[in-house]
Amino acid sequence: MDAIRTFITEHILAYGTFAAIGLVAAFAAAVILCFKMKQNWVRQIPIMLLSLVGLIAGAKLFGMISYERYLRSVGIRDITIKRLFNDSGIVFYGGLLGYFGMMWLLFWKLLPKKRLAWDIVAVSTPLFHGFARIGCYFGHEMVDGQLVWRPCCYGIHMENAFCSHFWDSRFPTQLFESGFNFLLFGILLALLLTDHEEKRRGSLIRIYLIAYAVFRFIIEFFRGDEVRGAYGIFSFSQVVSLFILFGVMLAWILKKKKIVKPLPPDPFDPEVERYDLFIKTETASEEKTEDEKGFPEGKSMDSCSDKQTEEN
């Protein structure tokens, strides 16, 4: 482990490199899944790429908000936007919400089969995050003009045999979170490929958000980077986790109670068109059968009415 860590910290800008690997892996997985699931990748992939603008903006914005909270907690009042921008880092939750928010706007306007699109996003996102957290573990910091190994998103200090193998005897929250994200990627991928029920399309994004929010809330108790700020006994990310859990569960409950109306059928989705045509054909057939019920075989209501008129 020490030899690998020394090579990476001395020869590779770790976070940027691993984040780039994660992006390539995530988008490669998204393209493959689009082909596999017969999704329009020519539309979906450019939308996902464009949404990276929201990811960067959201990550930096949340970094500034959490850093401002930290500065106030240590008694610093001379806080400017310039200082917050230059000295703050980035926060994953801000990037996630910015990425999803911008994607939601673009999906709504430009993409048919939106629920399948969200399933593919749900699968690819933890794949990127798993690689990015490895980059957090091998992070650098400039000290006296030299880059030295100093992980970001590190854990609390623990005096035990396990933590002694890691930086400053701290709990390796980055590696645990990386492993969780790779596990979540595998589970969501299996669900997408094995569950063919159309009515459950779009549910993977809810599973992802709930699973990650619960995990993040728990792992934050082992985080030691106070610079992210806190609200009482909870960290900034724990507060965001609670809001995400509440929002997702509320949306699910409202949908179950049919308070939230389902989206209208997409006119550009051929599956929807075939389904509507089938319903119309069945309805017309039932109406015709109901009209002709009670009349001799081969005769309609109109022919019997004409015969009765002639007899009169």
C-alpha positions as CSV (number, residue, x, y, z in Angstrom):
1,M,0.0,0.0,0.0
2,D,2.8,2.4,0.9
3,A,4.6,1.9,-2.4
4,I,1.4,2.5,-4.4
5,R,0.6,5.5,-2.4
6,T,4.1,7.0,-2.8
7,F,4.0,6.5,-6.6
8,I,0.6,8.1,-7.0
9,T,1.2,11.0,-4.7
10,E,4.6,11.7,-6.4
11,H,3.7,11.2,-10.0
12,I,0.0,11.7,-10.4
13,L,-2.4,14.6,-9.6
14,A,-4.6,12.1,-7.9
15,Y,-8.1,13.6,-7.6
16,G,-8.2,15.1,-11.1
17,T,-6.9,11.9,-12.6
18,F,-9.3,9.5,-10.8
19,A,-12.2,11.9,-11.4
20,A,-11.4,11.8,-15.1
21,I,-11.2,8.0,-15.1
22,G,-14.6,8.0,-13.3
23,L,-16.2,10.3,-15.9
24,V,-14.9,8.2,-18.8
25,A,-16.1,5.0,-17.1
26,A,-19.5,6.5,-16.2
27,F,-20.2,7.8,-19.7
28,A,-18.9,4.6,-21.4
29,A,-21.4,2.7,-19.2
30,A,-24.2,5.1,-20.1
31,V,-23.5,4.7,-23.8
32,I,-23.5,0.9,-23.6
33,L,-26.7,0.8,-21.5
34,C,-28.4,3.1,-24.1
35,F,-27.6,0.6,-26.8
36,K,-28.6,-2.3,-24.6
37,M,-31.9,-0.8,-23.6
38,K,-32.6,0.8,-27.0
39,Q,-32.5,4.3,-25.6
40,N,-31.7,7.3,-27.8
41,W,-28.1,7.8,-26.9
42,V,-27.6,10.6,-29.5
43,R,-29.9,12.7,-27.3
44,Q,-29.2,11.4,-23.8
45,I,-25.4,11.5,-23.8
46,P,-25.0,15.1,-25.0
47,I,-27.6,16.1,-22.3
48,M,-25.6,14.3,-19.6
49,L,-22.4,16.0,-20.9
50,L,-24.0,19.5,-20.9
51,S,-25.3,18.8,-17.3
52,L,-21.7,18.7,-16.1
53,V,-21.9,22.5,-16.1
54,G,-24.5,22.2,-13.3
55,L,-22.3,19.7,-11.5
56,I,-19.3,22.0,-11.4
57,A,-21.4,25.0,-10.4
58,G,-23.3,23.2,-7.7
59,A,-20.2,21.6,-6.2
60,K,-18.5,24.9,-5.9
61,L,-21.6,26.7,-4.6
62,F,-22.1,24.1,-1.8
63,G,-18.4,24.3,-1.0
64,M,-18.7,28.0,-0.5
65,I,-21.8,27.6,1.7
66,S,-20.3,25.0,3.9
67,Y,-17.0,26.9,4.2
68,E,-18.8,30.0,5.2
69,R,-20.5,28.1,7.9
70,Y,-17.1,26.8,9.2
71,L,-15.5,30.2,9.2
72,R,-18.4,31.6,11.3
73,S,-18.1,28.7,13.7
74,V,-14.5,29.5,14.5
75,G,-15.2,33.1,15.0
76,I,-14.1,34.6,11.7
77,R,-16.3,37.5,10.6
78,D,-14.3,39.0,7.8
79,I,-15.8,36.9,5.0
80,T,-16.0,37.9,1.4
81,I,-17.2,36.1,-1.7
82,K,-13.7,36.3,-3.1
83,R,-12.3,34.5,-0.1
84,L,-15.0,31.9,-0.1
85,F,-14.5,31.2,-3.8
86,N,-10.7,31.0,-3.5
87,D,-10.4,29.1,-0.3
88,S,-13.3,26.7,-0.4
89,G,-13.3,23.3,-1.9
90,I,-16.1,21.4,-3.7
91,V,-18.9,19.4,-2.2
92,F,-20.2,16.2,-3.9
93,Y,-23.8,16.9,-2.9
94,G,-23.8,20.2,-4.6
95,G,-22.4,18.7,-7.7
96,L,-25.0,15.9,-7.6
97,L,-28.0,18.2,-7.2
98,G,-26.7,20.6,-9.8
99,Y,-26.1,17.7,-12.2
100,F,-29.5,16.2,-11.7
101,G,-31.3,19.6,-11.7
102,M,-29.9,20.7,-15.0
103,M,-30.5,17.2,-16.5
104,W,-34.1,17.3,-15.3
105,L,-34.7,20.5,-17.2
106,L,-33.1,19.2,-20.4
107,F,-34.7,15.8,-20.2
108,W,-38.1,17.4,-19.8
109,K,-37.7,19.4,-23.0
110,L,-35.6,17.2,-25.3
111,L,-35.8,13.5,-24.5
112,P,-38.5,10.8,-24.9
113,K,-38.5,7.8,-22.6
114,K,-37.4,9.9,-19.6
115,R,-37.9,7.2,-17.0
116,L,-35.4,4.9,-18.7
117,A,-33.0,7.8,-19.1
118,W,-33.1,8.4,-15.3
119,D,-32.4,4.7,-14.7
120,I,-29.3,4.9,-16.8
121,V,-28.2,8.0,-15.0
122,A,-28.8,6.3,-11.6
123,V,-26.5,3.4,-12.7
124,S,-23.7,5.5,-14.1
125,T,-23.4,8.1,-11.3
126,P,-22.0,5.8,-8.5
127,L,-19.5,4.5,-10.9
128,F,-18.0,7.9,-11.3
129,H,-18.2,8.6,-7.6
130,G,-16.4,5.4,-6.7
131,F,-13.3,6.5,-8.7
132,A,-13.5,10.1,-7.5
133,R,-13.4,9.0,-3.8
134,I,-10.2,7.0,-4.5
135,G,-8.8,10.3,-5.8
136,C,-9.8,11.9,-2.5
137,Y,-7.8,9.4,-0.6
138,F,-4.6,10.1,-2.6
139,G,-5.1,13.9,-2.5
140,H,-2.3,16.5,-2.4
141,E,-1.7,19.7,-0.6
142,M,0.9,22.3,-1.2
143,V,3.3,22.8,1.8
144,D,6.3,25.0,1.6
145,G,6.2,24.9,-2.2
146,Q,6.0,21.1,-2.4
147,L,3.1,18.7,-3.0
148,V,2.6,16.4,0.0
149,W,0.1,13.6,0.6
150,R,-2.9,15.0,2.4
151,P,-6.3,13.3,1.7
152,C,-9.4,15.3,1.5
153,C,-12.7,14.1,3.0
154,Y,-10.7,12.2,5.6
155,G,-12.0,10.5,8.7
156,I,-11.6,11.0,12.4
157,H,-8.4,10.1,14.2
158,M,-8.4,6.6,15.8
159,E,-5.7,4.9,17.8
160,N,-6.1,1.4,16.6
161,A,-4.3,-1.2,14.5
162,F,-6.6,-0.8,11.5
163,C,-6.4,3.0,11.2
164,S,-2.6,3.1,11.9
165,H,-2.1,1.9,8.3
166,F,-3.7,5.1,6.9
167,W,-2.9,8.8,6.8
168,D,-2.5,10.3,10.3
169,S,-4.2,7.2,11.8
170,R,-7.5,8.4,10.5
171,F,-10.5,6.3,9.5
172,P,-10.4,5.9,5.7
173,T,-13.9,7.2,4.9
174,Q,-12.9,7.8,1.3
175,L,-12.1,4.1,0.7
176,F,-15.3,2.9,2.4
177,E,-17.4,5.3,0.4
178,S,-15.6,4.3,-2.8
179,G,-16.4,0.6,-2.1
180,F,-20.0,1.4,-1.3
181,N,-20.4,3.3,-4.6
182,F,-19.0,0.4,-6.6
183,L,-21.3,-2.0,-4.8
184,L,-24.3,0.3,-5.4
185,F,-23.3,0.5,-9.1
186,G,-23.4,-3.3,-9.4
187,I,-26.8,-3.6,-7.6
188,L,-28.4,-0.9,-9.7
189,L,-26.9,-2.4,-12.9
190,A,-28.3,-5.8,-12.1
191,L,-31.8,-4.3,-11.4
192,L,-31.8,-2.4,-14.6
193,L,-30.8,-5.5,-16.7
194,T,-33.1,-8.0,-15.0
195,D,-36.3,-6.0,-14.3
196,H,-38.2,-5.6,-17.5
197,E,-41.4,-4.2,-16.0
198,E,-42.2,-0.9,-17.7
199,K,-44.2,0.4,-14.8
200,R,-41.0,0.3,-12.6
201,R,-38.9,2.3,-15.0
202,G,-37.6,5.4,-13.3
203,S,-37.4,3.8,-9.8
204,L,-33.7,3.3,-9.8
205,I,-33.0,7.0,-9.3
206,R,-35.1,6.9,-6.1
207,I,-33.2,3.8,-5.0
208,Y,-29.9,5.5,-5.6
209,L,-30.8,8.7,-3.8
210,I,-32.2,6.9,-0.8
211,A,-29.3,4.4,-0.5
212,Y,-26.6,7.0,-0.9
213,A,-28.3,9.5,1.5
214,V,-28.6,6.8,4.2
215,F,-25.0,5.8,3.8
216,R,-23.7,9.3,3.7
217,F,-25.6,10.2,6.9
218,I,-23.9,7.3,8.7
219,I,-20.4,7.7,7.3
220,E,-20.5,11.4,8.3
221,F,-20.2,10.4,11.9
222,F,-16.7,9.1,11.0
223,R,-15.6,12.1,9.0
224,G,-13.1,14.5,10.6
225,D,-13.0,17.4,8.1
226,E,-14.7,20.1,10.2
227,V,-14.1,22.6,7.4
228,R,-17.3,21.4,5.7
229,G,-19.3,23.1,8.5
230,A,-21.9,21.8,10.9
231,Y,-25.5,22.6,12.1
232,G,-25.7,21.6,15.7
233,I,-24.9,17.9,16.0
234,F,-25.2,17.3,12.3
235,S,-22.7,18.0,9.6
236,F,-23.6,20.0,6.5
237,S,-23.8,16.8,4.4
238,Q,-26.0,15.1,7.0
239,V,-28.5,18.0,6.8
240,V,-28.6,17.7,3.0
241,S,-29.0,13.9,3.3
242,L,-32.1,14.4,5.5
243,F,-33.6,16.8,3.0
244,I,-33.0,14.4,0.2
245,L,-34.5,11.5,2.1
246,F,-37.6,13.6,3.0
247,G,-38.0,14.9,-0.5
248,V,-37.7,11.5,-2.2
249,M,-40.1,9.8,0.3
250,L,-42.6,12.6,0.1
251,A,-42.6,12.4,-3.7
252,W,-43.1,8.6,-3.5
253,I,-46.0,8.9,-1.0
254,L,-47.7,11.5,-3.1
255,K,-47.4,9.4,-6.2
256,K,-48.8,6.4,-4.4
257,K,-51.8,8.5,-3.3
258,K,-52.2,9.8,-6.8
259,I,-52.0,13.4,-5.6
260,V,-49.2,13.9,-8.1
261,K,-50.7,13.3,-11.6
262,P,-48.6,11.0,-13.8
263,L,-46.9,12.6,-16.8
264,P,-49.0,12.5,-20.0
265,P,-47.9,9.9,-22.6
266,D,-44.9,11.0,-24.7
267,P,-46.2,11.4,-28.3
268,F,-42.7,10.6,-29.6
269,D,-42.5,7.3,-27.9
270,P,-43.4,4.5,-30.3
271,E,-44.3,2.2,-27.4
272,V,-46.9,4.7,-26.1
273,E,-48.3,5.1,-29.6
274,R,-48.8,1.3,-30.1
275,Y,-50.3,1.0,-26.7
276,D,-52.8,3.9,-27.4
277,L,-53.7,2.3,-30.8
278,F,-54.3,-1.0,-29.1
279,I,-56.6,0.6,-26.5
280,K,-58.6,2.5,-29.1
281,T,-59.0,-0.7,-31.2
282,E,-60.2,-2.7,-28.2
283,T,-62.6,0.1,-27.1
284,A,-64.1,0.3,-30.6
285,S,-64.5,-3.4,-30.8
286,E,-66.2,-3.6,-27.5
287,E,-68.6,-0.8,-28.4
288,K,-69.5,-2.5,-31.7
289,T,-70.1,-5.8,-29.9
290,E,-72.3,-4.0,-27.4
291,D,-74.4,-2.3,-30.1
292,E,-75.0,-5.6,-32.0
293,K,-75.8,-7.6,-28.9
294,G,-79.2,-9.3,-29.0
295,F,-79.6,-9.3,-32.8
296,P,-79.6,-12.3,-35.1
297,E,-76.2,-13.4,-36.4
298,G,-75.2,-11.5,-39.5
299,K,-77.7,-8.7,-38.9
300,S,-77.1,-5.3,-37.3
301,M,-79.4,-3.1,-35.4
302,D,-79.9,-0.9,-38.5
303,S,-80.9,-3.8,-40.8
304,C,-83.5,-4.9,-38.2
305,S,-84.9,-1.4,-37.9
306,D,-85.3,-1.2,-41.7
307,K,-87.2,-4.5,-41.8
308,Q,-89.6,-3.3,-39.1
309,T,-90.3,-0.1,-41.0
310,E,-91.2,-2.1,-44.2
311,E,-93.6,-4.3,-42.3
312,N,-95.4,-1.3,-40.9
